[in-house]
Amino acid sequence: MSAEIKPGFNYDRKKLADIIPLKTPFTFLLAPSHVCNLRCFYCSQAKDREDLIKDGFRFKLMDYDVFLKFAKQLKRFPDRLKLVFVSGMGEPLMHKRLPDMIARLRNLDVAERLEIFTNGLLLTKETSEALVDSGLTRIRVSLQGLTSKKYKEISSADISFEDLRHNLAYFFKVRKQCKLYVKVIDVALEPGEEDKFYDMFRDVSDEMFIESFVPYQLTMGDYDNAAGVTTTVYGDKILSADVCPEPFFNWQIDVDGNIYPCCPLGLPKSFSVGNVNHSTIFDMWNGEKARQLRLQLLGKQRSAHYVCGSCRVFLSKLTPADRLDDDADRLIPLFEKL
């Protein structure tokens, strides 16, 4: 069996402008960890630890009680989410109860798909088996090169790439219903290594892809134009757009239970629309703060927003189906009367 070469993004999408306002978010990013075992040069984790702490970043794992509130609150929505995506500003597998989290989400039946984004380095046999048994539907593994030497260069980490390959092969062997997606960013490959990547993982993954290096965090620069702004993360030509669609369908929760009305990592706490310890996600989704943000975006006033104005992350994965600019005037009255 040979893996499909395809992006990790679902292109089979309804036109967003035809179905919003949504009663239930499509996607929620769950961040169980702000701790990572790598320091990739393009990530905020590579910054000086003291500077991050001064900026308000908290190196911690999510309390399980906070997770339970999040999971149970998703049941309040009338429909299941399309996806709960476990990712964030840290490595999810650093949280020892991650399989329990996936199992609880599966038992509550709050989402059609449950996926994890990981560097895969902590994917032991025991962890692999626990994740598969938890009901996980897909695991996305992000490589930082094809050699131990490249990992040292990209991530300042001493790892055994052969051990990583072995662990991924074991996961593939026991995966059952769970698909394994393996990807690498183009700047983590040496010239001419594209075929080597595909040859290396075509028989031990379900899907694989070489992604473009693009800005994916608010705190991420362009690294002397290495991070492209002309193509999406999946290599498509970037679309011209002013209206960010993320607050209309794609939200996230951080390790402290703060809820943010979009997906980029590294958002300031002041941008949060609330916390699961003090309010419900259902009320936040339908709340005034979220409504006003959506109206500001539809009014094409993104540039005036203190966070959104400097953000181009949404362009790095924007598809024609999610583009709202041409329908903004028609949509404004729908949100004004909510």
Phi and psi in degrees as GROMACS dihedral restraints (atoms count N, CA, C in turn):
[ dihedral_restraints ]
;  ai    aj    ak    al  type     phi  dphi    fc
    3     4     5     6     1  -116.1    20    10
    4     5     6     7     1   136.2    20    10
    6     7     8     9     1   -65.8    20    10
    7     8     9    10     1   150.8    20    10
    9    10    11    12     1   -78.3    20    10
   10    11    12    13     1   138.5    20    10
   12    13    14    15     1   -92.8    20    10
   13    14    15    16     1   102.6    20    10
   15    16    17    18     1  -155.8    20    10
   16    17    18    19     1   150.6    20    10
   18    19    20    21     1   -68.9    20    10
   19    20    21    22     1   159.3    20    10
   21    22    23    24     1   -79.3    20    10
   22    23    24    25     1     3.2    20    10
   24    25    26    27     1   -95.1    20    10
   25    26    27    28     1   143.5    20    10
   27    28    29    30     1   -90.3    20    10
   28    29    30    31     1   109.9    20    10
   30    31    32    33     1   -85.6    20    10
   31    32    33    34     1   -10.0    20    10
   33    34    35    36     1   -83.2    20    10
   34    35    36    37     1    82.2    20    10
   36    37    38    39     1  -126.7    20    10
   37    38    39    40     1   146.7    20    10
   39    40    41    42     1   -77.2    20    10
   40    41    42    43     1   155.0    20    10
   42    43    44    45     1   -69.3    20    10
   43    44    45    46     1   118.1    20    10
   45    46    47    48     1   -59.6    20    10
   46    47    48    49     1   -39.0    20    10
   48    49    50    51     1   -62.5    20    10
   49    50    51    52     1   -22.0    20    10
   51    52    53    54     1   -86.3    20    10
   52    53    54    55     1   -10.2    20    10
   54    55    56    57     1  -126.2    20    10
   55    56    57    58     1    -6.2    20    10
   57    58    59    60     1   -89.9    20    10
   58    59    60    61     1   152.8    20    10
   60    61    62    63     1   -69.7    20    10
   61    62    63    64     1   142.7    20    10
   63    64    65    66     1   -92.8    20    10
   64    65    66    67     1   141.9    20    10
   66    67    68    69     1   -80.8    20    10
   67    68    69    70     1   -22.4    20    10
   69    70    71    72     1  -135.9    20    10
   70    71    72    73     1   132.2    20    10
   72    73    74    75     1   -60.8    20    10
   73    74    75    76     1   149.2    20    10
   75    76    77    78     1   -76.9    20    10
   76    77    78    79     1   -41.1    20    10
   78    79    80    81     1  -134.9    20    10
   79    80    81    82     1   142.3    20    10
   81    82    83    84     1  -130.8    20    10
   82    83    84    85     1   126.8    20    10
   84    85    86    87     1   -89.5    20    10
   85    86    87    88     1   124.1    20    10
   87    88    89    90     1  -108.0    20    10
   88    89    90    91     1   122.0    20    10
   90    91    92    93     1  -107.7    20    10
   91    92    93    94     1    95.8    20    10
   93    94    95    96     1   -81.7    20    10
   94    95    96    97     1    -9.5    20    10
   96    97    98    99     1  -144.2    20    10
   97    98    99   100     1   135.6    20    10
   99   100   101   102     1  -110.2    20    10
  100   101   102   103     1    21.1    20    10
  102   103   104   105     1  -118.5    20    10
  103   104   105   106     1   137.6    20    10
  105   106   107   108     1  -134.2    20    10
  106   107   108   109     1   152.6    20    10
  108   109   110   111     1   -96.7    20    10
  109   110   111   112     1     4.1    20    10
  111   112   113   114     1  -127.1    20    10
  112   113   114   115     1   161.6    20    10
  114   115   116   117     1  -131.6    20    10
  115   116   117   118     1    67.0    20    10
  117   118   119   120     1   -61.0    20    10
  118   119   120   121     1   136.4    20    10
  120   121   122   123     1   -58.7    20    10
  121   122   123   124     1   -26.7    20    10
  123   124   125   126     1   -90.7    20    10
  124   125   126   127     1    -2.6    20    10
  126   127   128   129     1  -104.9    20    10
  127   128   129   130     1   153.3    20    10
  129   130   131   132     1   -60.0    20    10
  130   131   132   133     1   -25.6    20    10
  132   133   134   135     1   -62.4    20    10
  133   134   135   136     1   -19.1    20    10
  135   136   137   138     1   -82.6    20    10
  136   137   138   139     1   -10.4    20    10
  138   139   140   141     1   -73.2    20    10
  139   140   141   142     1   164.6    20    10
  141   142   143   144     1   -58.4    20    10
  142   143   144   145     1   129.3    20    10
  144   145   146   147     1   -59.0    20    10
  145   146   147   148     1   -42.8    20    10
  147   148   149   150     1   -64.9    20    10
  148   149   150   151     1   -37.6    20    10
  150   151   152   153     1   -65.4    20    10
  151   152   153   154     1   -39.5    20    10
  153   154   155   156     1   -63.8    20    10
  154   155   156   157     1   -41.5    20    10
  156   157   158   159     1   -63.9    20    10
  157   158   159   160     1   -40.8    20    10
  159   160   161   162     1   -61.5    20    10
  160   161   162   163     1   -33.0    20    10
  162   163   164   165     1   -80.3    20    10
  163   164   165   166     1     0.1    20    10
  165   166   167   168     1    98.5    20    10
  166   167   168   169     1     2.8    20    10
  168   169   170   171     1   -73.7    20    10
  169   170   171   172     1   136.4    20    10
  171   172   173   174     1  -115.1    20    10
  172   173   174   175     1   116.8    20    10
  174   175   176   177     1   -80.9    20    10
  175   176   177   178     1    96.3    20    10
  177   178   179   180     1  -158.7    20    10
  178   179   180   181     1   170.2    20    10
  180   181   182   183     1  -105.7    20    10
  181   182   183   184     1   152.9    20    10
  183   184   185   186     1   -68.7    20    10
  184   185   186   187     1   131.6    20    10
  186   187   188   189     1   -63.8    20    10
  187   188   189   190     1   139.2    20    10
  189   190   191   192     1   -63.5    20    10
  190   191   192   193     1   -31.5    20    10
  192   193   194   195     1   -64.2    20    10
  193   194   195   196     1   -36.5    20    10
  195   196   197   198     1   -65.4    20    10
  196   197   198   199     1   -43.4    20    10
  198   199   200   201     1   -58.7    20    10
  199   200   201   202     1   -43.8    20    10
  201   202   203   204     1   -61.4    20    10
  202   203   204   205     1   -38.6    20    10
  204   205   206   207     1   -63.4    20    10
  205   206   207   208     1   -44.1    20    10
  207   208   209   210     1   -58.1    20    10
  208   209   210   211     1   -51.1    20    10
  210   211   212   213     1   -62.2    20    10
  211   212   213   214     1   -45.4    20    10
  213   214   215   216     1   -68.4    20    10
  214   215   216   217     1   -34.2    20    10
  216   217   218   219     1   -68.3    20    10
  217   218   219   220     1   -25.9    20    10
  219   220   221   222     1   -65.1    20    10
  220   221   222   223     1   -22.9    20    10
  222   223   224   225     1   -68.2    20    10
  223   224   225   226     1   -17.7    20    10
  225   226   227   228     1   -70.3    20    10
  226   227   228   229     1   -23.1    20    10
  228   229   230   231     1   -72.9    20    10
  229   230   231   232     1   150.3    20    10
  231   232   233   234     1   -69.3    20    10
  232   233   234   235     1   -23.1    20    10
  234   235   236   237     1  -126.7    20    10
  235   236   237   238     1   164.0    20    10
  237   238   239   240     1   -72.9    20    10
  238   239   240   241     1   148.6    20    10
  240   241   242   243     1   -69.8    20    10
  241   242   243   244     1   158.8    20    10
  243   244   245   246     1   -72.2    20    10
  244   245   246   247     1   -37.8    20    10
  246   247   248   249     1  -155.6    20    10
  247   248   249   250     1   134.9    20    10
  249   250   251   252     1  -107.8    20    10
  250   251   252   253     1   119.6    20    10
  252   253   254   255     1  -111.4    20    10
  253   254   255   256     1   112.9    20    10
  255   256   257   258     1   -89.0    20    10
  256   257   258   259     1   112.5    20    10
  258   259   260   261     1  -154.7    20    10
  259   260   261   262     1  -135.2    20    10
  261   262   263   264     1   114.2    20    10
  262   263   264   265     1  -166.0    20    10
  264   265   266   267     1   -85.8    20    10
  265   266   267   268     1     9.4    20    10
  267   268   269   270     1  -140.0    20    10
  268   269   270   271     1  -176.4    20    10
  270   271   272   273     1   -90.4    20    10
  271   272   273   274     1   115.6    20    10
  273   274   275   276     1   -56.3    20    10
  274   275   276   277     1   -34.8    20    10
  276   277   278   279     1   -71.6    20    10
  277   278   279   280     1    -5.8    20    10
  279   280   281   282     1   -68.3    20    10
  280   281   282   283     1   -21.7    20    10
  282   283   284   285     1   -86.9    20    10
  283   284   285   286     1   114.3    20    10
  285   286   287   288     1   -64.5    20    10
  286   287   288   289     1   -22.2    20    10
  288   289   290   291     1   -97.5    20    10
  289   290   291   292     1    16.9    20    10
  291   292   293   294     1   -57.6    20    10
  292   293   294   295     1   -45.1    20    10
  294   295   296   297     1   -59.4    20    10
  295   296   297   298     1   -35.6    20    10
  297   298   299   300     1   -64.3    20    10
  298   299   300   301     1   -38.7    20    10
  300   301   302   303     1   -63.0    20    10
  301   302   303   304     1   -46.8    20    10
  303   304   305   306     1   -61.9    20    10
  304   305   306   307     1   -43.4    20    10
  306   307   308   309     1   -62.7    20    10
  307   308   309   310     1   -40.0    20    10
  309   310   311   312     1   -65.5    20    10
  310   311   312   313     1   -44.0    20    10
  312   313   314   315     1   -60.6    20    10
  313   314   315   316     1   -39.9    20    10
  315   316   317   318     1   -66.1    20    10
  316   317   318   319     1   -43.3    20    10
  318   319   320   321     1   -66.9    20    10
  319   320   321   322     1   -33.5    20    10
  321   322   323   324     1   -76.6    20    10
  322   323   324   325     1   -17.0    20    10
  324   325   326   327     1    58.1    20    10
  325   326   327   328     1    47.9    20    10
  327   328   329   330     1   -91.8    20    10
  328   329   330   331     1   -11.5    20    10
  330   331   332   333     1  -148.1    20    10
  331   332   333   334     1   150.1    20    10
  333   334   335   336     1   -69.4    20    10
  334   335   336   337     1   -38.3    20    10
  336   337   338   339     1  -129.6    20    10
  337   338   339   340     1   144.4    20    10
  339   340   341   342     1  -126.3    20    10
  340   341   342   343     1   119.0    20    10
  342   343   344   345     1  -131.1    20    10
  343   344   345   346     1   153.2    20    10
  345   346   347   348     1  -123.1    20    10
  346   347   348   349     1   140.6    20    10
  348   349   350   351     1  -112.0    20    10
  349   350   351   352     1   120.3    20    10
  351   352   353   354     1  -145.6    20    10
  352   353   354   355     1   159.0    20    10
  354   355   356   357     1   -84.2    20    10
  355   356   357   358     1    -9.6    20    10
  357   358   359   360     1    79.6    20    10
  358   359   360   361     1    -4.2    20    10
  360   361   362   363     1   -69.2    20    10
  361   362   363   364     1   -22.6    20    10
  363   364   365   366     1  -100.8    20    10
  364   365   366   367     1    15.8    20    10
  366   367   368   369     1   -84.4    20    10
  367   368   369   370     1    73.6    20    10
  369   370   371   372     1   -72.7    20    10
  370   371   372   373     1   172.1    20    10
  372   373   374   375     1   -59.4    20    10
  373   374   375   376     1   -44.1    20    10
  375   376   377   378     1   -64.1    20    10
  376   377   378   379     1   -42.9    20    10
  378   379   380   381     1   -66.6    20    10
  379   380   381   382     1   -41.2    20    10
  381   382   383   384     1   -58.7    20    10
  382   383   384   385     1   -47.4    20    10
  384   385   386   387     1   -64.4    20    10
  385   386   387   388     1   -40.0    20    10
  387   388   389   390     1   -65.3    20    10
  388   389   390   391     1   -39.9    20    10
  390   391   392   393     1   -67.3    20    10
  391   392   393   394     1   -42.3    20    10
  393   394   395   396     1   -62.3    20    10
  394   395   396   397     1   -43.9    20    10
  396   397   398   399     1   -69.0    20    10
  397   398   399   400     1   -21.3    20    10
  399   400   401   402     1   -72.3    20    10
  400   401   402   403     1   -18.3    20    10
  402   403   404   405     1   102.2    20    10
  403   404   405   406     1    13.3    20    10
  405   406   407   408     1   -57.8    20    10
  406   407   408   409     1   138.5    20    10
  408   409   410   411     1   -99.0    20    10
  409   410   411   412     1   -26.9    20    10
  411   412   413   414     1  -157.6    20    10
  412   413   414   415     1   143.7    20    10
  414   415   416   417     1  -120.3    20    10
  415   416   417   418     1   128.0    20    10
  417   418   419   420     1  -104.7    20    10
  418   419   420   421     1   120.5    20    10
  420   421   422   423     1  -108.7    20    10
  421   422   423   424     1   126.2    20    10
  423   424   425   426     1  -104.0    20    10
  424   425   426   427     1   116.5    20    10
  426   427   428   429     1   -90.3    20    10
  427   428   429   430     1   149.8    20    10
  429   430   431   432     1  -115.1    20    10
  430   431   432   433     1    40.3    20    10
  432   433   434   435     1   127.5    20    10
  433   434   435   436     1   178.8    20    10
  435   436   437   438     1  -117.2    20    10
  436   437   438   439     1    10.9    20    10
  438   439   440   441     1  -143.9    20    10
  439   440   441   442     1   159.5    20    10
  441   442   443   444     1   -62.4    20    10
  442   443   444   445     1   -35.8    20    10
  444   445   446   447     1   -62.2    20    10
  445   446   447   448     1   -41.9    20    10
  447   448   449   450     1   -66.9    20    10
  448   449   450   451     1   -36.3    20    10
  450   451   452   453     1   -61.2    20    10
  451   452   453   454     1   -39.1    20    10
  453   454   455   456     1   -63.1    20    10
  454   455   456   457     1   -40.4    20    10
  456   457   458   459     1   -69.1    20    10
  457   458   459   460     1   -45.3    20    10
  459   460   461   462     1   -80.2    20    10
  460   461   462   463     1   -40.7    20    10
  462   463   464   465     1  -120.1    20    10
  463   464   465   466     1     3.2    20    10
  465   466   467   468     1    54.1    20    10
  466   467   468   469     1    38.1    20    10
  468   469   470   471     1  -130.7    20    10
  469   470   471   472     1   141.0    20    10
  471   472   473   474     1   -94.5    20    10
  472   473   474   475     1   105.7    20    10
  474   475   476   477     1  -130.0    20    10
  475   476   477   478     1   162.6    20    10
  477   478   479   480     1  -100.0    20    10
  478   479   480   481     1   108.5    20    10
  480   481   482   483     1   -65.5    20    10
  481   482   483   484     1   -32.8    20    10
  483   484   485   486     1   -65.0    20    10
  484   485   486   487     1   -38.3    20    10
  486   487   488   489     1   -63.8    20    10
  487   488   489   490     1   -40.5    20    10
  489   490   491   492     1   -61.8    20    10
  490   491   492   493     1   -46.4    20    10
  492   493   494   495     1   -59.2    20    10
  493   494   495   496     1   -42.4    20    10
  495   496   497   498     1   -62.4    20    10
  496   497   498   499     1   -43.5    20    10
  498   499   500   501     1   -66.6    20    10
  499   500   501   502     1   -37.4    20    10
  501   502   503   504     1   -67.7    20    10
  502   503   504   505     1   -38.4    20    10
  504   505   506   507     1   -63.5    20    10
  505   506   507   508     1   -36.7    20    10
  507   508   509   510     1   -67.6    20    10
  508   509   510   511     1   -43.0    20    10
  510   511   512   513     1   -58.6    20    10
  511   512   513   514     1   -44.2    20    10
  513   514   515   516     1   -60.2    20    10
  514   515   516   517     1   -37.1    20    10
  516   517   518   519     1   -66.0    20    10
  517   518   519   520     1   -36.9    20    10
  519   520   521   522     1  -105.8    20    10
  520   521   522   523     1    12.0    20    10
  522   523   524   525     1   -69.6    20    10
  523   524   525   526     1   -22.9    20    10
  525   526   527   528     1    52.1    20    10
  526   527   528   529     1  -115.9    20    10
  528   529   530   531     1   -79.2    20    10
  529   530   531   532     1   -10.8    20    10
  531   532   533   534     1   -89.8    20    10
  532   533   534   535     1   125.7    20    10
  534   535   536   537     1   -85.4    20    10
  535   536   537   538     1   145.3    20    10
  537   538   539   540     1  -108.9    20    10
  538   539   540   541     1   118.8    20    10
  540   541   542   543     1  -111.5    20    10
  541   542   543   544     1   123.1    20    10
  543   544   545   546     1  -116.3    20    10
  544   545   546   547     1   128.1    20    10
  546   547   548   549     1  -137.8    20    10
  547   548   549   550     1   160.4    20    10
  549   550   551   552     1  -142.9    20    10
  550   551   552   553     1   147.0    20    10
  552   553   554   555     1   -85.0    20    10
  553   554   555   556     1   150.3    20    10
  555   556   557   558     1   -59.1    20    10
  556   557   558   559     1   -34.9    20    10
  558   559   560   561     1   -74.2    20    10
  559   560   561   562     1    -9.0    20    10
  561   562   563   564     1   -90.7    20    10
  562   563   564   565     1     0.1    20    10
  564   565   566   567     1  -104.7    20    10
  565   566   567   568     1   144.5    20    10
  567   568   569   570     1   -77.9    20    10
  568   569   570   571     1   156.9    20    10
  570   571   572   573     1   -53.2    20    10
  571   572   573   574     1   129.8    20    10
  573   574   575   576     1    84.2    20    10
  574   575   576   577     1     5.4    20    10
  576   577   578   579     1   -88.4    20    10
  577   578   579   580     1     1.0    20    10
  579   580   581   582     1   -58.0    20    10
  580   581   582   583     1   -49.7    20    10
  582   583   584   585     1   -65.1    20    10
  583   584   585   586     1   -34.3    20    10
  585   586   587   588     1   -61.4    20    10
  586   587   588   589     1   -42.1    20    10
  588   589   590   591     1   -61.2    20    10
  589   590   591   592     1   -48.4    20    10
  591   592   593   594     1   -65.0    20    10
  592   593   594   595     1   -40.2    20    10
  594   595   596   597     1   -65.3    20    10
  595   596   597   598     1   -35.4    20    10
  597   598   599   600     1   -70.0    20    10
  598   599   600   601     1   -32.0    20    10
  600   601   602   603     1  -120.6    20    10
  601   602   603   604     1     3.5    20    10
  603   604   605   606     1   -65.5    20    10
  604   605   606   607     1   -26.8    20    10
  606   607   608   609     1  -103.2    20    10
  607   608   609   610     1     2.0    20    10
  609   610   611   612     1  -130.8    20    10
  610   611   612   613     1    28.2    20    10
  612   613   614   615     1  -152.9    20    10
  613   614   615   616     1   160.3    20    10
  615   616   617   618     1   -89.6    20    10
  616   617   618   619     1   -34.3    20    10
  618   619   620   621     1  -143.0    20    10
  619   620   621   622     1   147.3    20    10
  621   622   623   624     1  -150.8    20    10
  622   623   624   625     1   156.2    20    10
  624   625   626   627     1  -165.3    20    10
  625   626   627   628     1   150.5    20    10
  627   628   629   630     1  -103.7    20    10
  628   629   630   631     1   113.5    20    10
  630   631   632   633     1   -91.8    20    10
  631   632   633   634     1   155.7    20    10
  633   634   635   636     1   -82.0    20    10
  634   635   636   637     1   145.8    20    10
  636   637   638   639     1   -80.9    20    10
  637   638   639   640     1   108.6    20    10
  639   640   641   642     1  -132.9    20    10
  640   641   642   643     1   160.5    20    10
  642   643   644   645     1   -63.2    20    10
  643   644   645   646     1   126.1    20    10
  645   646   647   648     1  -130.8    20    10
  646   647   648   649     1    -0.5    20    10
  648   649   650   651     1  -131.4    20    10
  649   650   651   652     1   149.4    20    10
  651   652   653   654     1   -63.7    20    10
  652   653   654   655     1   -29.6    20    10
  654   655   656   657     1   -90.6    20    10
  655   656   657   658     1     5.2    20    10
  657   658   659   660     1   -90.7    20    10
  658   659   660   661     1   133.1    20    10
  660   661   662   663     1   -89.2    20    10
  661   662   663   664     1  -166.5    20    10
  663   664   665   666     1  -101.5    20    10
  664   665   666   667     1    -3.0    20    10
  666   667   668   669     1    51.3    20    10
  667   668   669   670     1    59.4    20    10
  669   670   671   672     1    53.6    20    10
  670   671   672   673     1    45.2    20    10
  672   673   674   675     1    71.3    20    10
  673   674   675   676     1    10.2    20    10
  675   676   677   678     1   -69.3    20    10
  676   677   678   679     1   -35.6    20    10
  678   679   680   681     1   -84.6    20    10
  679   680   681   682     1   109.3    20    10
  681   682   683   684     1   -70.5    20    10
  682   683   684   685     1   151.7    20    10
  684   685   686   687     1  -126.9    20    10
  685   686   687   688     1    15.4    20    10
  687   688   689   690     1  -109.5    20    10
  688   689   690   691     1   -17.0    20    10
  690   691   692   693     1  -130.2    20    10
  691   692   693   694     1   159.4    20    10
  693   694   695   696     1   -78.0    20    10
  694   695   696   697     1   174.2    20    10
  696   697   698   699     1   -60.2    20    10
  697   698   699   700     1   -23.3    20    10
  699   700   701   702     1   -99.8    20    10
  700   701   702   703     1    11.2    20    10
  702   703   704   705     1    87.5    20    10
  703   704   705   706     1     2.3    20    10
  705   706   707   708     1   -78.4    20    10
  706   707   708   709     1   154.2    20    10
  708   709   710   711     1   -62.7    20    10
  709   710   711   712     1   132.0    20    10
  711   712   713   714     1   -68.9    20    10
  712   713   714   715     1   139.6    20    10
  714   715   716   717     1   -87.8    20    10
  715   716   717   718     1   150.2    20    10
  717   718   719   720     1   -82.3    20    10
  718   719   720   721     1   123.6    20    10
  720   721   722   723     1  -160.0    20    10
  721   722   723   724     1   147.3    20    10
  723   724   725   726     1  -112.6    20    10
  724   725   726   727     1   -30.6    20    10
  726   727   728   729     1   -85.7    20    10
  727   728   729   730     1   114.4    20    10
  729   730   731   732     1   -76.4    20    10
  730   731   732   733     1   126.4    20    10
  732   733   734   735     1   -86.5    20    10
  733   734   735   736     1   -11.0    20    10
  735   736   737   738     1   -56.4    20    10
  736   737   738   739     1   -45.8    20    10
  738   739   740   741     1   -63.6    20    10
  739   740   741   742     1   -11.4    20    10
  741   742   743   744     1   -88.2    20    10
  742   743   744   745     1   -13.8    20    10
  744   745   746   747     1  -152.4    20    10
  745   746   747   748     1   -13.0    20    10
  747   748   749   750     1  -134.4    20    10
  748   749   750   751     1   104.9    20    10
  750   751   752   753     1  -116.6    20    10
  751   752   753   754     1   175.1    20    10
  753   754   755   756     1  -146.7    20    10
  754   755   756   757     1   158.9    20    10
  756   757   758   759     1  -124.5    20    10
  757   758   759   760     1   135.2    20    10
  759   760   761   762     1   -95.0    20    10
  760   761   762   763     1  -176.7    20    10
  762   763   764   765     1   -64.6    20    10
  763   764   765   766     1   -23.4    20    10
  765   766   767   768     1   -92.0    20    10
  766   767   768   769     1    -1.9    20    10
  768   769   770   771     1    92.3    20    10
  769   770   771   772     1     6.6    20    10
  771   772   773   774     1   -73.7    20    10
  772   773   774   775     1   138.0    20    10
  774   775   776   777     1  -106.1    20    10
  775   776   777   778     1   129.6    20    10
  777   778   779   780     1  -117.5    20    10
  778   779   780   781     1   140.6    20    10
  780   781   782   783     1   -85.6    20    10
  781   782   783   784     1    31.3    20    10
  783   784   785   786     1  -167.7    20    10
  784   785   786   787     1  -177.5    20    10
  786   787   788   789     1  -104.6    20    10
  787   788   789   790     1   -19.8    20    10
  789   790   791   792     1   -56.9    20    10
  790   791   792   793     1   145.1    20    10
  792   793   794   795     1   -83.3    20    10
  793   794   795   796     1   155.5    20    10
  795   796   797   798     1    80.7    20    10
  796   797   798   799     1    28.2    20    10
  798   799   800   801     1   -76.9    20    10
  799   800   801   802     1   145.3    20    10
  801   802   803   804     1   -69.6    20    10
  802   803   804   805     1   147.0    20    10
  804   805   806   807     1   -59.6    20    10
  805   806   807   808     1   -30.2    20    10
  807   808   809   810     1   -62.8    20    10
  808   809   810   811     1   -17.8    20    10
  810   811   812   813     1   -84.5    20    10
  811   812   813   814     1    -8.8    20    10
  813   814   815   816     1   -63.9    20    10
  814   815   816   817     1   147.7    20    10
  816   817   818   819     1   -99.3    20    10
  817   818   819   820     1     5.1    20    10
  819   820   821   822     1   150.1    20    10
  820   821   822   823     1  -175.7    20    10
  822   823   824   825     1  -137.3    20    10
  823   824   825   826     1   139.8    20    10
  825   826   827   828     1   -65.3    20    10
  826   827   828   829     1   -16.0    20    10
  828   829   830   831     1   -77.5    20    10
  829   830   831   832     1   -16.8    20    10
  831   832   833   834     1  -123.9    20    10
  832   833   834   835     1   -15.7    20    10
  834   835   836   837     1  -150.2    20    10
  835   836   837   838     1   178.8    20    10
  837   838   839   840     1  -108.6    20    10
  838   839   840   841     1   150.8    20    10
  840   841   842   843     1   -61.9    20    10
  841   842   843   844     1   -35.9    20    10
  843   844   845   846     1   -59.3    20    10
  844   845   846   847     1   -45.9    20    10
  846   847   848   849     1   -67.4    20    10
  847   848   849   850     1   -36.2    20    10
  849   850   851   852     1   -67.9    20    10
  850   851   852   853     1   -42.3    20    10
  852   853   854   855     1   -59.2    20    10
  853   854   855   856     1   -37.2    20    10
  855   856   857   858     1  -100.0    20    10
  856   857   858   859     1     9.8    20    10
  858   859   860   861     1   -82.2    20    10
  859   860   861   862     1   170.2    20    10
  861   862   863   864     1   -69.1    20    10
  862   863   864   865     1   -37.9    20    10
  864   865   866   867     1   -62.4    20    10
  865   866   867   868     1   -42.5    20    10
  867   868   869   870     1   -68.6    20    10
  868   869   870   871     1   -39.3    20    10
  870   871   872   873     1   -62.8    20    10
  871   872   873   874     1   -44.8    20    10
  873   874   875   876     1   -65.0    20    10
  874   875   876   877     1   -37.7    20    10
  876   877   878   879     1   -63.4    20    10
  877   878   879   880     1   -44.9    20    10
  879   880   881   882     1   -62.4    20    10
  880   881   882   883     1   -40.3    20    10
  882   883   884   885     1   -65.9    20    10
  883   884   885   886     1   -39.7    20    10
  885   886   887   888     1   -62.4    20    10
  886   887   888   889     1   -40.9    20    10
  888   889   890   891     1   -67.7    20    10
  889   890   891   892     1   -44.1    20    10
  891   892   893   894     1   -64.3    20    10
  892   893   894   895     1   -29.5    20    10
  894   895   896   897     1   -78.4    20    10
  895   896   897   898     1     3.8    20    10
  897   898   899   900     1    58.4    20    10
  898   899   900   901     1    42.6    20    10
  900   901   902   903     1  -112.0    20    10
  901   902   903   904     1    27.0    20    10
  903   904   905   906     1   -58.1    20    10
  904   905   906   907     1   -38.2    20    10
  906   907   908   909     1   -62.3    20    10
  907   908   909   910     1   -22.1    20    10
  909   910   911   912     1   -86.1    20    10
  910   911   912   913     1    -7.5    20    10
  912   913   914   915     1   -83.4    20    10
  913   914   915   916     1   138.3    20    10
  915   916   917   918     1   -68.3    20    10
  916   917   918   919     1   -20.2    20    10
  918   919   920   921     1  -107.5    20    10
  919   920   921   922     1   -54.2    20    10
  921   922   923   924     1   -63.6    20    10
  922   923   924   925     1   -28.8    20    10
  924   925   926   927     1   -61.2    20    10
  925   926   927   928     1   -29.7    20    10
  927   928   929   930     1  -103.6    20    10
  928   929   930   931     1     7.0    20    10
  930   931   932   933     1   -99.7    20    10
  931   932   933   934     1   131.4    20    10
  933   934   935   936     1  -124.0    20    10
  934   935   936   937     1    12.1    20    10
  936   937   938   939     1   -60.0    20    10
  937   938   939   940     1   -38.5    20    10
  939   940   941   942     1   -61.6    20    10
  940   941   942   943     1   -28.6    20    10
  942   943   944   945     1   -68.7    20    10
  943   944   945   946     1   -24.0    20    10
  945   946   947   948     1   -71.4    20    10
  946   947   948   949     1   -11.3    20    10
  948   949   950   951     1  -140.2    20    10
  949   950   951   952     1    16.9    20    10
  951   952   953   954     1   -71.1    20    10
  952   953   954   955     1   131.5    20    10
  954   955   956   957     1  -109.7    20    10
  955   956   957   958     1   160.7    20    10
  957   958   959   960     1   -55.8    20    10
  958   959   960   961     1   -34.2    20    10
  960   961   962   963     1   -67.2    20    10
  961   962   963   964     1   -26.0    20    10
  963   964   965   966     1   -95.6    20    10
  964   965   966   967     1    -7.8    20    10
  966   967   968   969     1   -71.7    20    10
  967   968   969   970     1   127.3    20    10
  969   970   971   972     1  -108.9    20    10
  970   971   972   973     1    -7.8    20    10
  972   973   974   975     1   -53.8    20    10
  973   974   975   976     1   -45.9    20    10
  975   976   977   978     1   -72.4    20    10
  976   977   978   979     1   -15.3    20    10
  978   979   980   981     1  -109.9    20    10
  979   980   981   982     1     3.9    20    10
  981   982   983   984     1   -58.9    20    10
  982   983   984   985     1   -45.7    20    10
  984   985   986   987     1   -61.5    20    10
  985   986   987   988     1   -37.7    20    10
  987   988   989   990     1   -70.6    20    10
  988   989   990   991     1   -31.7    20    10
  990   991   992   993     1   -80.8    20    10
  991   992   993   994     1   -27.5    20    10
  993   994   995   996     1   -53.3    20    10
  994   995   996   997     1   -49.3    20    10
  996   997   998   999     1   -60.3    20    10
  997   998   999  1000     1   -30.2    20    10
  999  1000  1001  1002     1   -65.3    20    10
 1000  1001  1002  1003     1   -36.0    20    10
 1002  1003  1004  1005     1   -87.0    20    10
 1003  1004  1005  1006     1   -25.0    20    10
 1005  1006  1007  1008     1   -66.0    20    10
 1006  1007  1008  1009     1   -32.8    20    10
 1008  1009  1010  1011     1   -92.4    20    10
 1009  1010  1011  1012     1     2.4    20    10
